[in-house]
Structures are given as structure tokens and as C-alpha cells.
């Protein structure tokens, strides 16, 4: 092989190497933007994504305390059994029935309050689980660049 052939061969190898590197850089940039857009879309779909992690942890703690209080209230109301006494007159029987109905309605409302708080707590915990452990900035960039 002559010197000119070697130079042409070396120049061709450099050109191919630069072309491959350029393709990898372009593909990496496209993949990074695609993953970044997907992250932003997923974050926009979550209603609690605007809160900081510390605020969400404080909110979860407050919900837990509130659930304990509401659950105690529910248990006490559920434990109060209102019995309809046998009455001789129809209007007395109706009043007894209404008394039992009010007690049952209060117990159901207290159970509903507990269920609402538990659902809100599940939403907060789900948001915290999605966030997971915090990664370093380089780890986030590398993940966006290389994940498909």
C-alpha cells in the first residue's frame, strides 16, 4: 500500500468514525428530548405533582392523624346501637324509627369521612411512590439519554 492509499484509507476511517459519532449524538439528543417530554406529560397528569416532597410528607402525616380521629369517631358511633322500642301508638313508633335512622345515618357519614380521608392519603402516598428516591442530576440526564 502506498502512502497516498494509507492517507485516503485513514481519512475514510476518520470520516466514518465522525459519521457514527454524529449519528450517536443526534440519536441521543432525540431520545433525551423524547424522554423529557414523556416525563413532563406524566407529571402534568398527576394532580399532586406541583407539591414539594416535604409538603407531601407533611400532608400524609396530617391525613394519618385525621384518619385516626375520624376512625375513633366512627367506631364510637357504630358501637352506639339505637334500638327501636316497641311503642303502642303509631306516632311514637314513627319517632322511634326516625331515631334509629338518624343514628344509622350518623354512623354511615362517619364511615364515609374515614373513607374520604383514606382515599386522599392513598393519592398522596401514590405520588410519593412515583417520585421514589431522589437521584443526582447526572443520573437523571444519563437515564433520559439512554432509556428507550
Secondary structure, 3 states (H helix, E strand, C coil): CCHHHHHHHHHHHHHHHHHHHHHHHHHHHHHHHHHHHHHHHHHHHCCCCCCCHHHHHHHHHHHHHHHHHHHHHHHHHHHCCCCCCCCCCHHHHHHHHHHHHHHHHHHHHHHHHHHHHHHHHHHHHHHHHHHCCCCCHHHHHHHHHHCC
